[in-house]
Amino acid sequence: MELSAEDKSQIREVLDRIEEILNTDIFDEGNHRHPLVRSAFIDLIICLDDLMSKVKHYCKKIDFTDDV
């Protein structure tokens, strides 16, 4: 199944958002007490969840038991 144009755009936005969050250095050790660390983490998890839902819709899961 091929990605729709809308999903491609949404994936690009999510990946850009993840990159933006990670480039803030909010997760550096020196920022562990920063009041926005939790918010950044939650935002990151929401982005990853969105990507995972698209993967579930468009892709087949890898089954490692085939290699055993």
C-alpha positions as a LaTeX table, in Angstrom:
\begin{tabular}{lrrr}
\hline
Residue & $x$ (\AA) & $y$ (\AA) & $z$ (\AA) \\
\hline
Met1 & 0.00 & 0.00 & 0.00 \\
Glu2 & 1.39 & 3.39 & $-0.95$ \\
Leu3 & 1.41 & 6.40 & 1.37 \\
Ser4 & $-1.18$ & 9.05 & 0.67 \\
Ala5 & 0.05 & 12.59 & 0.01 \\
Glu6 & $-1.55$ & 13.71 & 3.28 \\
Asp7 & 0.21 & 11.00 & 5.30 \\
Lys8 & 3.55 & 11.80 & 3.64 \\
Ser9 & 3.09 & 15.42 & 4.65 \\
Gln10 & 2.14 & 14.47 & 8.20 \\
Ile11 & 5.13 & 12.15 & 8.52 \\
Arg12 & 7.45 & 14.90 & 7.30 \\
Glu13 & 5.92 & 17.31 & 9.86 \\
Val14 & 6.34 & 14.78 & 12.68 \\
Leu15 & 9.94 & 14.04 & 11.75 \\
Asp16 & 10.68 & 17.77 & 11.59 \\
Arg17 & 9.06 & 18.22 & 15.01 \\
Ile18 & 11.15 & 15.40 & 16.50 \\
Glu19 & 14.30 & 16.93 & 15.05 \\
Glu20 & 13.29 & 20.33 & 16.42 \\
Ile21 & 12.73 & 18.93 & 19.92 \\
Leu22 & 16.02 & 17.02 & 19.94 \\
Asn23 & 17.96 & 20.02 & 18.64 \\
Thr24 & 16.88 & 22.09 & 21.65 \\
Asp25 & 19.26 & 20.08 & 23.88 \\
Ile26 & 16.47 & 19.94 & 26.46 \\
Phe27 & 17.47 & 16.36 & 27.23 \\
Asp28 & 21.09 & 17.22 & 28.04 \\
Glu29 & 22.17 & 16.16 & 31.51 \\
Gly30 & 22.50 & 19.78 & 32.63 \\
Asn31 & 18.83 & 20.40 & 31.92 \\
His32 & 17.44 & 17.58 & 34.06 \\
Arg33 & 15.71 & 20.08 & 36.36 \\
His34 & 14.38 & 22.29 & 33.58 \\
Pro35 & 10.60 & 22.70 & 33.95 \\
Leu36 & 9.99 & 21.91 & 30.26 \\
Val37 & 11.79 & 18.55 & 30.13 \\
Arg38 & 8.58 & 16.67 & 30.88 \\
Ser39 & 6.65 & 18.63 & 28.25 \\
Ala40 & 9.32 & 17.98 & 25.63 \\
Phe41 & 9.33 & 14.28 & 26.51 \\
Ile42 & 5.54 & 14.05 & 26.22 \\
Asp43 & 5.63 & 15.89 & 22.89 \\
Leu44 & 8.29 & 13.47 & 21.66 \\
Ile45 & 6.22 & 10.45 & 22.74 \\
Ile46 & 3.14 & 11.85 & 20.97 \\
Cys47 & 5.17 & 12.27 & 17.77 \\
Leu48 & 6.54 & 8.74 & 18.01 \\
Asp49 & 3.07 & 7.35 & 18.67 \\
Asp50 & 1.79 & 9.10 & 15.55 \\
Leu51 & 4.59 & 7.57 & 13.48 \\
Met52 & 3.92 & 4.13 & 14.94 \\
Ser53 & 0.23 & 4.34 & 14.06 \\
Lys54 & 1.14 & 5.11 & 10.45 \\
Val55 & 3.60 & 2.22 & 10.40 \\
Lys56 & 0.85 & $-0.09$ & 11.67 \\
His57 & $-1.43$ & 1.06 & 8.88 \\
Tyr58 & 1.04 & 0.88 & 5.99 \\
Cys59 & 3.67 & $-1.69$ & 6.88 \\
Lys60 & 4.04 & $-5.30$ & 7.88 \\
Lys61 & 5.63 & $-6.03$ & 11.24 \\
Ile62 & 9.00 & $-7.72$ & 11.25 \\
Asp63 & 8.82 & $-11.19$ & 12.71 \\
Phe64 & 12.19 & $-12.28$ & 14.06 \\
Thr65 & 10.99 & $-15.83$ & 14.79 \\
Asp66 & 11.52 & $-16.59$ & 11.10 \\
Asp67 & 15.27 & $-16.41$ & 11.72 \\
Val68 & 15.26 & $-18.82$ & 14.64 \\
\hline
\end{tabular}
